[in-house]
Amino acid sequence: MTRPGRVPPASAEAAQVMALRIVEFLSREDGQIDAFLAVSGLSLDDFRERLTEPETLAAVMDFLLQEDARVIAFAADAGIAPEVIPGLRAFLPGGDLPHWT
């Protein structure tokens, strides 16, 4: 178990834990879960049912990474460097795809 703010070595498990921390963060931020559901096409029930699936966790992380302000706010809340998040994203499905921006 790691202390809050500490990031375990990069792995698929660490990426999944980080994505679940992102879900918790988004649920506390006004309108963010609704925004995620709108862009993902998932209903709240579907989201709850699929929450532990690596593909769903990847979608959550992708949603966070779409806006710098979200990344910075989450990183500050979690006590981590923003640069940690994209590195962990690589361990979830689709994370090995190149980023062209």
N, C-alpha and C positions, 0 to 999 in steps of 0.2 A: 504494500500500500504506500502510495506517495503522499507527501504532505501537500496541502492546497498550494497552488502556484508552481509546484514542481512538475516537471514533465518526465515520464518514464522514457527509457530508450525507445526510439522509433520502431514501431511494429504494428501489425494489423490490430492487435489488442489495444495498444495505446491509442491508435486512431479511432477505434470504436468508443473507447472511454471518452476521448476528447469530443467526439460527435454527440455523445449523450450529455456531456457538460454543456455543449452548445444548445441542445434542445432545452435543457433546464434554463439556460440564460434567455433564450428566445421566448420561453413561456412567461418570463417575468417582464419582458419588454412589450409595452403596449402595441398590440396589432401585429407583432412579428410572426407569431404562429399562424394567424389568419393569412398573412401575406405569403408565408411558405406554402400553406395549403392551396392557396389560389394559384401559385405558379406550378406546384407539383401536380395538381389535379386530384390529390387525395382528399377524401373526407376525413374528418377528425377520427371517426371510428377506424377507418382503414389505416390511418397514421398510427394510431395506438396499437393496432394489430401487427403492423409491420415494423415497429420501432426498433426491434433488435436485428432486422435484416441488414446486412452490409450495404446493400444497394440504397436502402432508405437512409441509412446513416451517411452515405456518400452524398445523397441529394441534400441533406441538411447542411453538410459542410460546404457543398457548392453554393447553396443559398447564402450562407454567411459570407463566403468569399466574393460574392457578386458586388458587395459594397464595402469600400474601405472603411467607412464610418462604423459599420457593423463589426468588422474585424477588429478595429481599434477598441471599440467599446467592450467587446467580448474579451479581448486580450487583457485589457485593464481590469475587468471584473475577475478574470481567472488568475491574474498575477503572472502572466507569461508574455514573452515577446511575440508580437504579431507574426513574425517570420516562422514561428513554430508550426502554425496551422497548415500552410500549404505543404510543408514537409510531411506532415502526418497524412494529409489528404492522399498522397501518393500510395498509401498502403490500403486504400479502399478501392472497390471496383471502379474502373475508369480512371483511376488516378495516375496510371502510367501513360495516359494520352498527353501529347505535347500541348503546351499552352502557347498560343501565337501572339498574345498581347503583352 
